[in-house]
Amino acid sequence: MLGNLKNQLQAGWVKPLFGVAWLTLIASSRILRPESGVPGLAAVPVVLAAAIVLVIGDDHGSPLARRIIGFAPVQWLGDISYSLYLWHWPLLILAPLALGVAKLRIAYRIVLLGISLVLSAITKRQVEDRFRILRPAQKPTARPLGNAPALVFYLLMSASLASCAFLGARFLEGKGVRAAERLYGLSLNPGPCFGARATEPGANCPNSHLLADRDSAMESWGTQINVFPNGALAERFPRFDLCQNELGDPAVAPCEFGAAENTAREHIALLGDSHAGMWEAALATFVVPRGIRVQSFIASSCAITADDRSLAYYLPPENRDACRIWRRKAAAAIIADKRIDTVVISDNSYEHQILNGADRWSEDDGRGVAEILRRFRAAGKRVVVIDDVPYLQFRLPECLARARTNNDPCTDDETLLPASTPLGRGVALMPPGEIDYLNFRDVFCDGVVCHTVIGGIPAYMDLNHITAPFARSLAARIEKLITENDPADLHR
C-alpha cells in the first residue's frame, strides 16, 4: 500500500514533502513537552511526518539527504536504534536512584548515553541478530535446535527477573500499606508534634523535619486511607476517595458525607479540583459532631473561576470545554441549593493561567475568581477559600527514596514559588471581611525553603497533593474557621 501511495506522488512533490517531514520531526524535539498532550492530537503531525519519510524512503531526490542518511555513523545508529530504545530508559531511571541525586548532571547523561550505545551494540549483535538472521553458511536443517540453549537461558533469565520484580513490588506494597495504616491511626488523634500540629503557635517540636518512619516515604494515592461517615455516593463513582469527574466529564454529580441528612444543621459545598478533594480527609474528622453535611463538587484539573480563559495550563485542549461547562453548572447548582450555607473552595491554583489564543499563556490576575466569589456571596452563601499548598519541583516519594538522610531530606527553594495564586488574588479583590481565607504556606515554608517532612511525616504524596494524614493534622484549623459563626448567622 505504501508503494502504491509513493507511485501516485508527482515527482515535483516528493522533495519538498520529504523536507517538510524532516523539519517537522526536528521541530517536534523542541516543541513537544510533557504538558503538550502526548499521546494525543499533538502527536499527529509527528506521526504523519514519520509516515511520509517511510513512504518516500530512498526516492527523495535529495543528494544532501542521501549523503547524511548514508553516513556510516548514522547507518550504525539506525541499526542499533531498537536496542538503544530499550536500554536508555531504564538507565536514566535507575541512575539517579543509584547515585542518590534528584537530577542527573549533563556529564552523567553523556556517560549514560555512551553506556547505552555500547550495550545496544552488544545486544543487537548477540541477541537480536542471533535469533533474527540466518547466516548464509548455516543450512536451515543443519542445526534446527542450535540456538535452543541460548534461547532457553534468555527466557529463564527474563522469567527470573520478572518474578523477582513482582515479588519485590508486592513486598514493598505491603510495607507501604502497613505504614499507611499506622499513619491513619496516628492522624485520627494527632499528638502535639504530629504533622502540621508541629507548626502551631507554642509547639515545641525540635525534630519536626526528621522523618520518623522511613516506610512512610511510600505514601501514594493508592495508600491513602479515608473514612467518610454516612457517605452517599454518586452511582458513577465506585470509590468515594476517587469521587471526582475525570478529564472531559462535564456532568455534575456530587458525593455527600457527614451528618445524616435528617440530623444535619448545616450544609457545606466543597468545590474545586483534586486539590479541593485533599481537604475531604480533614472535613471528615469533625463534620458529624458538628452536625454538618458536605457535598463534594470535584472535577480533575478544573480551576474555579468565572473566566473561561482561566485554566490549568496542563489540561489537554480537548478537555477544556468540558471543564468550562462543569464549573458553570456546579456553581449554578450550589447557588440554587437553598440548603447549602457555606461554600469551601480550593484548587491547584499555582498552575492556573490565562489562555490567550493558541497556547499563549499569561498570569491570572484573579478577577475571574473574584467574580465567582461575588456570585456566591450575592446568593447568601458564606465563602471559605483554602489557598493552594506550595508545589514542589520534584515528586516527594522519589526524592525520599533517593535521600541519604532522614533529617529534613527534601526541601525546595521558596524563591521559586510565586508570591500569590489566582485564588489569593481573587480574595484580595473582594471587600475586606467578605471572604474567609486560609493560606497554609507558612506551615510548609520558612522564608528560605519549603519543607516536605513536617511533624515527622511526609506532607506530600507527589509534587502538589498533600497526604490524607497531613490533611487531618490541619483539621483543627479548618474546623475553627468553618464553625466560628453559628449557622443561623451565615446568611448575613
N, C-alpha and C positions, 0 to 999 in steps of 0.2 A: 504493500500500500504506500509506503514512504517513497519507494522508487517511482511509482506512478505519479505521485504528487510532485516530485522533483522534475520529472519529464515535462509536466504541464507548466512549469515556471518558464517564462520567457527569459532568454539568456541575459537580457539587459537588466532584469530584476535581481538576478542571483547575487551579484557582487554587492550592491547596496544593502540588500536584505541581510546578507551574511555579516556585513559591517555593523548594521544596526543591532543585530542579535548579540554580537560580541560586546558592543558598547553597553547594552542593557545588562549583560552578565557582569561586566566590570563595575558599572554604576551601582548594581544591587549590593555589592560588597560594602559600599559606603552608606547607602541609603537605608537598607533594612536594619531594623533594631528589634530587640525583644518586644517592644510595645507596638510594633508595626502590624501585628495581627497575622503572624505566620505560624502555623499553616492557616491559610485563609485566602481571601481575594487578593491580598497584597502580593501573594506569591505567583499569581497568574502571569504577569509579564516575564518573570524569570523562567518559569516553566515553558512558556511559548518560545522564548529566546533559545533555550537549550534544545527544544524540539527542532527549531529551524536549523541550528548548527548541525544536528544529527542528520536531518533530511538532506541538507546540501552536501555534507561530507567533504570529499576532496574536490568536488566540482565547483569551487567557489570562485575560480578565475582570478585569484589574487596571488601574485608571486611573493609578496611580502608575507602574507599569511602562511603560504606554503613553507617558506624558509623558517618562520617562527615555529609552526606546528611540527615541522620535520626536524628541528634542532634536537640532537641526541638527548640532552638532559630533559627536555620537555617530553620526548617519547618515553624515556625511562620513568619519569614521574607518572605519566599516564598508565604505564604498565603496572606500577605498584599502587595505583590510586585506591583500589578497593581495600587492600591490606592497610594502607595508610588511614583510610576512613575508619577501619575497625580498631586500629591501635591508638590513634591520637587522643580520642576522647577519654578512655579510662586513665591514661597517663595524666591528662590535665586535671581530672577529678581527684585522683589519688595523691598526686604530688603535694598539694597544699596540706593534706592531712598528714603525710609523712614528714613534711618539713615544719609543720606547726605554724604556718603563716596563713593569713586571711586571703592574700592576693599574691600571685606569683610575679616576681620582678621580670623584666624583659630578658635578663641573662638566663634565668631559669627556663623561660619559654623557648629561647633559642636552643638550649641544651635538650629540652624535651622534644623539640622538632627533630633534632639530629638523631636522638634515640628512636623516635617514631620511624624515621626514614630507614634506619638500619634494620629494625625489627620487621618493617614492612618488606624490605628487600629479601630478608631471610625467609619469612613465612610465605612470601609469594613463590619463591623457588622451591622450598622444601614441603610446603603444604598444598598451596593452590595448584601449582604446575604438576605436582606429583600425582594428583588424582584427576586432573583436568585434561592433561595432554598425554597422548600415547606416543612414545618415542618411535621414530621411524625404524630403528633397528629392532624394536620389540614386536614380535609377532603376536597378534591377538590371542592365539591359542597356546603360546609358549608357556606363559605362567599366569593362568587365569586368576590365581589367588596370590599372586606375588606381592601385592600391596596389602593383603588382608591383615597381617600382623600389625603393620603401622596404623592401618585404619582402626583396628580394634583398640590399639593403645590410645589413639587420639579420642576415640569415643568414650573409653573408660575414664580418661583424664578429664574430659569435659563433664561427664556424669558425676565424677567425684567432686569437682569444683562446684558444680551446681548444687549438689547435696549439702556440701559444707556451707555454701552461701545461704541456702534455705534454712538449715538448722541454726546457723548463726543469726539470721534475721528473726527467726521465731524466738530464740533465746533473748535477744535484745528487745523484742516486742514485749515479752513477758516482764522484763525488768522495767521497761517504760510504764507498763500498766500498773505494776505494783507501786512504783514511785508516784504515779498519778493518784492512786488510791490513798497513799499516805498524805499527800498534799491536800487532797479533798477533805480528809478527816481534820487536818490541822486548820484548814481555812473556814470550817464551819464555826469554830470558836477561836479566832486568831489571837495569839498572845500579843503582848505589847511590842514585840520586835519582829513579828511575822509580816513579811511582805511590806505593803505601803504603810502599815502601822508604825514601822521604824522611822518614818519621816514626820510623824505627828508632833506638834509642839510639846516639848517636855520629854520626849522619848530619849532614853539613854541606851543606844544600841551601837557600840563601837565596832561591832563585827557585821554591820548591816550588809556590806558588799562582799562578804565571804560566802561562797556557795556551800551551803550546809550539807547537801547530798548530791554527789556527782551524778547519780542516776536521774535526778530531776532535770538534768540538761536535755533529756529525751522528750520533754514536753512537746506536743504537736497537736494538730487538730484532732487526730484520732485518739488521743489520750485524755481529752477534756471530759470531766465528769460534771454533769449538771442535773439537778432535780428540780422540776418545775411543778409546784403544788397546784392541784386542780387544773392541770393543763387541758385546754381544749384545742385539739389540733385541726388545722385545715386538712381536708382529705388529700390534698396534693402533696403533703409533706410527711413522709414515712417516719421521720425522726424529728422531734421538736428542736433538738440542738442544731438542726440544719433548716430551721424554719425561715427560709428567705427565698425570694424569687431568684431563679438562676438568670444568667445573662439572656436577654431577649424575651423575657416573660413579663408582659405588661399587666397581668391580672392582679387585682387587689384581693388578697385572701389572708388576712391577719391571723396569727395564732394568739391564744389567750392563756393566761395563767394568773395565779394569785388567790385572793379570797374568792370563795364561791360566789356565784352571781347573786344568789338570794341574800347574801350577807354583806356584800361589798358596800362600803360607804363612800368610796371614791373610785373613779376610773381614770387610768393613765394610758395614753398612747405613746409608744416608743417608736420613733420614726427615723429612718436612715438606712445606711448600708451595713455591711458586716461589722463596721466599727461601732455602730449603734447596738448590733447584736451582742457585742462583747459585754455590754453592761447588763444583759439579762441575768447573768450569774449573780451580780451584785443585788439587783432588784429582788430576785427570788428569795433572798435571805430575810427580808423584812416585810414584804407586801401582805402576807397573810395576817400576822398580828396587828398590822396597821389597817386592816380592812380595805386593802387596795387590790383592784383587779387590773391587769395590764393587757393591752392589745398591742402586739408587735407588728409593725408595718416595716418590713425589711426587704430590700432588694439589693442584690450583689452589685457593687461598683457604681451606685447611683447616688449622686450628690443631692442634698435637699436645698433647693433654690427655686425661685420663680423665673430665673433667666435660662431660657432654652439653650443658650450658648455655653453655659457653665457645665462642665463635665469632668469626669475623671479622665485625664489625658491618656490613660492606658486602656480605656474602654474601646473595644473594637468598633469601627464605624458602623457595621451592620447592626449593632445593638444599641446605638444611641437613641433612635426614635422610641424604642420600647421603654428606655429609661425615662425619657421626657413624658411619655404617656402615663407611665406608672406613678411618677411623683405628683403629677397634676391630679390624678384620680385618688391617690392616697390622701393628699391634703384635703380634697373635697369631701372624702368620706369622713375624715376626722372632724372637719368643720360642721358637717351635717349631723354628726352623732352628739346629741344633747347630753348623753351620759358622761362623755369624756370631759373631765375637769382640767387635766394637765397634759401638755404635750412635751415629751422629752426628746430632744433632737441631738443626734451626733452622727458624724460620718468621717470618712477618710479625707479630711479637709485639706491636709497639706498637699495632696496630689490632685486638687481640682483647679482647673484653669478655664479661661475663656477661649473658645474656639472661634477664630476669625478666618473665615474662608477655608481653603483646603489645607488642613493640617498646619495652620499657623496659630500658635498658642500665645496667650499673654496672661498676665496676673489677674486674678479675680478680685475686684475691689470690695466684694461683699454686698453690693446693692441688691442683687437678686435674693440673697439670704435675708436681708432686712425686709424686703417686700413680703416674703412668705411669713416672717415673724409678725409683721403688721396684720396680715390676714388672720392669723390665729388669735391675736390679741383683740381684733375687731369682732371676732366671734365669741369673745368672752372667755377664751382659754388662757390659763396660766401657761407660760412657756419656760422650760428649763433647757438651756443649751450646755451640753458637756463637750468641750472642745476636744479636738483630736489629740491623741497621745503622740509624743515625738516619734518620728520614723527613723529607722536605722539605715546605715549604709551596707549592712550585711544581715544574713539570716542568723538569729541568735543560736539555735541548736548547733549549726555547723561551726560557728565561732567557738562555742563552749567545747565542742568535741576536739578542736584543734588546740585549745588553750593549754599552756604548760603550768598554769597556776589556778588555784581556786579563789584567790584574793582579788576581787574586782577584775575578773579576767577579760571582759569585753566591754570597753567603753567607746563612746562616739564623740567626736568633736562637736560641741554645741554651736560653734560658729557656723557650721554647715547647715543648721536648721533655720528656716525663715523666722523672722521675728513674730509673725502672726499668721493666722489662717483666714480663709474666707468666712468661716463661722465667727471667728473673733471680730473680724472687721464688720460683719453684719450686725453683731450685737452692739458694737461701738457706734453704729449709725442710728440706733434706737434711742429714744429719750431715756435719761438715767432712771433706773429702777423699774423699767418696763419688763426687762428680761432677767431671769435668774441665771447666772453664768458660773460654770465651774471650769477651771483650767488646771490640769494636774501636771503642768510642765515642771513645776518646782519639786514634784515627787521624784522625777527622773533625773533632772539636770541641776547642776550646782553653779552655773555661770561659766564653767570651763568645759566640762564634759557631761554627757548624759550616761547614766549608769544603767545596766541591764540586769544586774543581780542586786536586788533590793530586799532587805529584810531576810536575807539568806536564801531566797528562791529566785528562779528566773522570772523576769517580768513579762517576757515575750515568748510566743510560740513560733514566730517567724521574724519578719523585719518590721511589722507595724501592727500586729494584733497582740494584745496582752492575753495572758493565760487566765483561765477561769479562777484559779486560786488567788491570783493577784487582784483580779476584779473584786472578788469577795472581800479582800483586805481593805478595799476602798468603800465598802458598802456603808459604813457608818457616816462618812462624809456626804455621800449621796442621799442617804436617808434623812440626815439633818436638814439638808436644803429642801428636799421634796416635801417633807412633813412640817416645815416650820410654820406654815399657815394652816389654819383649820379649813377643811374642805368647804365649809359653809361660806367662807370669805373669798373663795377663789374667783368668783365672778364679780370682782370688784371693778 
